[in-house]
Amino acid sequence: MKYLYYPGCSLKGSGRSYEESLLASFKKLGVEMHELPDWNCCGATAYMAVDEMKAFALAARNLALAERYGDGEPVTLVAPCNACYLALMKVQKYMAEYDEVGRTISDALASADLSYRGGVRVRQSLDVLLNDVGLDLLAEKINHPLGQWKVACYYGCQAVRPFAPFDDEYNPMSMDHLMRSIGAEPVDWPLKARCCGGTLTGTIPTVGLRLSYIILREAIDRGANVVATACPLCQFNLECYQSQMGREYGEDLDMPIVYYSQLLGQALGIDDRSLGLQRHFVPLTAAAAVG
């Protein structure tokens, strides 16, 4: 299996361990990922609030590059970051359904000698793991089942809505199925697709911290000893603000927040450093001994 891969900004920076663990795990599973040449920021978060059309143009340039890379053949572009996935899906939909947006973005692309005709299928990496690799192959490859982990699978608010076709927007289960296939126990909890606060944690801390704390508190109450996510911003908020949340709400928080791909990599027998586990502030060993 071969795919074109769009890392986005976070996976080359604060979410580097997501890229490390995902690419290592895919390689172990026989999945080839080829990074999109000359990619640029997808235009997510602040860009959308400042100038939506320019944000669309940024996202569309990546789709145009991917289409050119395919040289007339259908292209699957894998976007592991939830915000990138949403931005790419959104511009596809708006270009197809709103003539004015389509014309404006097409003109912008033409000024850079690019065009986009809709020949790219954007996929989230969870979608590829579950529906292309498949749980049966995963089960065959697992040699270190992770029975010690009770996992709160946290999808965030962008992976499954409003455009994602691969999972239920209110009760997503793809990550839960993945965790079960590697021997971990996904906990039943209602906040798996609730917003973590996004950029509010840095801009309006009283609101952002509260939203993140509610998610962590519910995961703890449900018996989880690790939270797995597919979003670099969610991972950052839930891990890096735990000390502030603790001071605000009067309790010690020490919950590991990792990427699902890091747990998958452990179950595949990949060493911790190759999975970027040394980069976390709250170590994965904080709640249970890794077997």
For each residue, the residues with C-beta under 8 A, 3 or more apart:
1: 30 31 32 132 133
2: 31 32 34
3: 31 32 33 34 76 77 78 123 128
4: 33 34 35 36 66 69 70 75 76 77 78
5: 33 34 35 36 77 78
6: 35 36 39 42 62 66 77 78 79 84 88
7: 11 12 19 35 39 80 81
8: 11 12 39 41 42 44 79 80 81 83 84
9: 12 13 41 42
10: 13 14 15 18 81 83 84 232 233
11: 7 8 15 16 18 19 80 81 232
12: 7 8 9 16 19
13: 9 10 16
14: 10 232 236
15: 10 11 18 19 81 232 235 236 259
16: 11 12 13 19 20 276 279
17: 20 21 259 262 275 276 277 279 280
18: 10 11 15 21 22 80 81 232 235 259 261 276
19: 7 11 12 15 16 22 23 80 276
20: 16 17 23 24 274 275 276
21: 17 18 24 25 259 261 262 264 265 270 274 275 276
22: 18 19 25 26 80 125 259 261
23: 19 20 26 27 33
24: 20 21 27 28 265 270 274 275
25: 21 22 28 29 261 264 265 268 270
26: 22 23 29 31 32 33
27: 23 24 30 31
28: 24 25 141 265 268 269 270
29: 25 26 133 137 138 141 268
30: 1 27
31: 1 2 3 26 27 128 132 133
32: 1 2 3 26
33: 3 4 5 23 26 78
34: 2 3 4 5
35: 4 5 6 7 39
36: 4 5 6 39 62 65 66 69 77
37: 65 69
38: 65
39: 6 7 8 35 36 62 65
40: 58 61 62
41: 8 9 44 47 58
42: 6 8 9 58 59 62 79 81 83 84 87 88
43: 47 48 54 55 56 57 58 59 87
44: 8 41 47 48 55 83 84 86 87
45: 48 49 83 198 199 233
46: 49 50 199
47: 41 43 44 50 51 54 55 58
48: 43 44 45 52 55 87
49: 45 46
50: 46 47 54 55
51: 47 54 55
52: 48 55 56
53: 56 57 101 104 105
54: 43 47 50 51 57 58
55: 43 44 47 48 50 51 52 58 59 87
56: 43 52 53 59 60 90 91 94 95 101 104 105
57: 43 53 54 60 61 105 108 109
58: 40 41 42 43 47 54 55 61 62
59: 42 43 55 56 62 63 87 88 90 91
60: 56 57 63 64 91 95 105 108 109 116
61: 40 57 58 64 65 109 112 114
62: 6 36 39 40 42 58 59 65 66 77 88
63: 59 60 66 67 77 88 91 92 116 120 122
64: 60 61 67 68 109 114 115 116
65: 36 37 38 39 61 62 68 69 114
66: 4 6 36 62 63 69 70 75 77 120
67: 63 64 70 75 115 116 117 119 120
68: 64 65 71 114
69: 4 36 37 65 66 75
70: 4 66 67 73 74 75 119 120
71: 68
72:
73: 70
74: 70 119 121
75: 4 66 67 69 70 119 120 121
76: 3 4 120 121 123
77: 3 4 5 6 36 62 63 66 88 120 121 122 123
78: 3 4 5 6 33 123 124 125 128
79: 6 8 42 84 85 88 122 123 124 125
80: 7 8 11 18 19 22 84 85 124 125 230 261
81: 7 8 10 11 15 18 42 84 85 231 232
82: 85 86 124 155 156 158 159 230 231 233 234
83: 8 10 42 44 45 86 87 158 231 232 233
84: 6 8 10 42 44 79 80 81 87 88
85: 79 80 81 82 88 89 122 124 158 159 164
86: 44 82 83 89 90 158 159 163
87: 42 43 44 48 55 59 83 84 90 91
88: 6 42 59 62 63 77 79 84 85 91 92 122
89: 85 86 92 93 122 163 164
90: 56 59 86 87 93 94 163
91: 56 59 60 63 87 88 94 95 105
92: 63 88 89 95 96 118 120 122
93: 89 90 96 97 163
94: 56 90 91 97 98 101 102
95: 56 60 91 92 98 101 102 105 106 116 118
96: 92 93 102 118
97: 93 94
98: 94 95 101 102
99: 102 103
100: 103 104
101: 53 56 94 95 98 104 105
102: 94 95 96 98 99 105 106
103: 99 100 106 107
104: 53 56 100 101 107 108
105: 53 56 57 60 91 95 101 102 108 109 116
106: 95 102 103 109 110 115 116
107: 103 104 110 111
108: 57 60 104 105 111 112
109: 57 60 61 64 105 106 112 114 115 116
110: 106 107 113 114 115
111: 107 108
112: 61 108 109
113: 110
114: 61 64 65 68 109 110
115: 64 67 106 109 110
116: 60 63 64 67 95 105 106 109 119 120
117: 67
118: 92 95 96
119: 67 70 74 75 116
120: 63 66 67 70 75 76 77 92 116
121: 74 75 76 77
122: 63 77 79 85 88 89 92
123: 3 76 77 78 79 127 128 166
124: 78 79 80 82 85 127 128 159 164 166 230
125: 22 78 79 80 128 129 230 261
126: 129 130 159 166 167 174 175 178 230 260
127: 123 124 130 131 132 164 166 167 174
128: 3 31 78 123 124 125 131 132 133
129: 125 126 132 133 138 174 178 264
130: 126 127 133 134 135 166 174 177 178
131: 127 128 134 166
132: 1 31 127 128 129
133: 1 29 31 128 129 130 137 138
134: 130 131 137 138
135: 130 138 139 177 178 181
136: 139 140
137: 29 133 134 140 141
138: 29 129 133 134 135 141 142 178 181 182 264
139: 135 136 142 181
140: 136 137
141: 28 29 137 138 268
142: 138 139 145 181 182 183 267 268
143: 267 268 269
144: 266 267 268 269 291
145: 142 182 183 267
146: 149 182 183 184 263 266 267 291
147: 183 184 185 291
148: 288 289 290 291
149: 146 179 184 185 225 226 263 288
150: 184 185 186 187 223 224 225 226
151: 179 184 185 186 187 224 226 227 228 263
152: 186 187 189 192 218 219 222 224 226 227 228
153: 172 175 176 179 186 192 228 260
154: 191 192 196 215 219 227 228 229 234 238
155: 82 159 160 167 172 175 192 193 229 230 231
156: 82 159 193 195 196 229 230 231 233 234
157: 161 193 194 195 196
158: 82 83 85 86 161 231
159: 82 85 86 124 126 155 156 164 167 172 193 230 231
160: 155 164 166 167 168 169 172 193
161: 157 158 164 169 193
162: 169
163: 86 89 90 93
164: 85 89 124 127 159 160 161 167 169
165:
166: 123 124 126 127 130 131 160 174
167: 126 127 155 159 160 164 172 173 174
168: 160 171 172 173
169: 160 161 162 164 172 193
170: 193
171: 168 192 193
172: 153 155 159 160 167 168 169 175 176 192 193
173: 167 168 176 177
174: 126 127 129 130 166 167 177 178
175: 126 153 155 172 178 179 186 228 230 260
176: 153 172 173 179 180 186
177: 130 135 173 174 180 181
178: 126 129 130 135 138 174 175 181 182 260 264
179: 149 151 153 175 176 182 184 185 186 228 260 263
180: 176 177 183 184 185 186
181: 135 138 139 142 177 178
182: 138 142 145 146 178 179 263 264 267
183: 142 145 146 147 180 267
184: 146 147 149 150 151 179 180 263 267
185: 147 149 150 151 179 180
186: 150 151 152 153 175 176 179 180
187: 150 151 152 219 222 223 224
188: 222
189: 152 192 218 219 222 224
190: 194 218
191: 154 194 214 215 218 219
192: 152 153 154 155 171 172 189
193: 155 156 157 159 160 161 169 170 171 172
194: 157 190 191 211 214 215
195: 156 157 198 211
196: 154 156 157 201 211 212 215 231 233 234 237 238
197: 200 201 207 208 209 210 211 212 237
198: 45 195 201 208 233 237
199: 45 46 202 203 208 233
200: 197 203 204 205 207 208 211
201: 196 197 198 205 208 209 211 212 237 241
202: 199 205 208
203: 199 200 208
204: 200 207 208
205: 200 201 202 208 209 244
206: 209 210
207: 197 200 204 210 211
208: 197 198 199 200 201 202 203 204 205 211 212 237 241
209: 197 201 205 206 212 213 241 244 245 248
210: 197 206 207 213 214
211: 194 195 196 197 200 201 207 208 214 215
212: 196 197 201 208 209 215 216 237 238 241 245
213: 209 210 216 217 245 248 249
214: 191 194 210 211 217 218
215: 154 191 194 196 211 212 218 219 227 238
216: 212 213 219 220 227 238 242 245 253 255
217: 213 214 220 221 249
218: 152 189 190 191 214 215 221 222
219: 152 154 187 189 191 215 216 222 224 227 255
220: 216 217 223 224 255
221: 217 218
222: 152 187 188 189 218 219
223: 150 187 220
224: 150 151 152 187 189 219 220 227 255
225: 149 150 255 256 287 288
226: 149 150 151 152 255 256 257 258 263 284 287 288
227: 151 152 154 215 216 219 224 238 255 256 257 258
228: 151 152 153 154 175 179 258 259 260 262 263
229: 154 155 156 234 235 238 257 258 259 260
230: 80 82 124 125 126 155 156 159 175 234 259 260
231: 81 82 83 155 156 158 159 196 234 235
232: 10 11 14 15 18 81 83 235 236
233: 10 45 82 83 156 196 198 199 236 237
234: 82 154 156 196 229 230 231 237 238
235: 15 18 229 231 232 238 239 257 258 259
236: 14 15 232 233 239 240
237: 196 197 198 201 208 212 233 234 240 241
238: 154 196 212 215 216 227 229 234 235 241 242 255 257
239: 235 236 242 256 257 280 281 282
240: 236 237 281
241: 201 208 209 212 237 238 244 245
242: 216 238 239 245 246 253 254 255 281 282
243: 246 247 253
244: 205 209 241 247 248
245: 209 212 213 216 241 242 248 249 253
246: 242 243 249 250 251 252 253
247: 243 244 250
248: 209 213 244 245
249: 213 217 245 246
250: 246 247
251: 246
252: 246
253: 216 242 243 245 246
254: 242 282 286 287
255: 216 219 220 224 225 226 227 238 242 282 286 287
256: 225 226 227 239 280 282 283 284 285 286 287
257: 226 227 229 235 238 239 280 282
258: 226 227 228 229 235 262 263 277 280 284
259: 15 17 18 21 22 228 229 230 235 262 263
260: 126 153 175 178 179 228 229 230 263 264
261: 18 21 22 25 80 125 264 265 275
262: 17 21 228 258 259 265 266 275 276 277 284
263: 146 149 151 179 182 184 226 228 258 259 260 266 267
264: 21 25 129 138 178 182 260 261 267 268
265: 21 24 25 28 261 262 268 270 274 275
266: 144 146 262 263 269 270 272 275 290
267: 142 143 144 145 146 182 183 184 263 264
268: 25 28 29 141 142 143 144 264 265
269: 28 143 144 266
270: 21 24 25 28 265 266 274 275
271: 274 275
272: 266 275 277 278 284 290
273: 276 277 278
274: 20 21 24 265 270 271
275: 17 20 21 24 261 262 265 266 270 271 272
276: 16 17 18 19 20 21 262 273 279
277: 17 258 262 272 273 280 283 284
278: 272 273
279: 16 17 276
280: 17 239 256 257 258 277 283 284
281: 239 240 242
282: 239 242 254 255 256 257 286
283: 256 277 280 286
284: 226 256 258 262 272 277 280 290
285: 256 288 289 290
286: 254 255 256 282 283
287: 225 226 254 255 256
288: 148 149 225 226 285
289: 148 285
290: 148 266 272 284 285
291: 144 146 147 148
